[in-house]
């Protein structure tokens, strides 16, 4: 099990800054896109039928 943890650390640690920047970039694109789809579908906030 210790070998698996060492392998995970070797593969996935060290690129924290670039991973954070990529996550912020995706969020900056995905949120306005999701809002645009909501507006384009003419959805309402009412829960009543």
Rosetta blueprint (number, residue, H / E / L):
1 X L
2 X H
3 X H
4 X H
5 X H
6 X H
7 X H
8 X H
9 X H
10 X H
11 X H
12 X H
13 X L
14 X L
15 X L
16 X H
17 X H
18 X H
19 X H
20 X H
21 X H
22 X H
23 X H
24 X H
25 X H
26 X H
27 X H
28 X H
29 X H
30 X H
31 X H
32 X H
33 X H
34 X H
35 X H
36 X H
37 X H
38 X H
39 X H
40 X H
41 X L
42 X L
43 X L
44 X L
45 X L
46 X L
47 X L
48 X L
49 X L
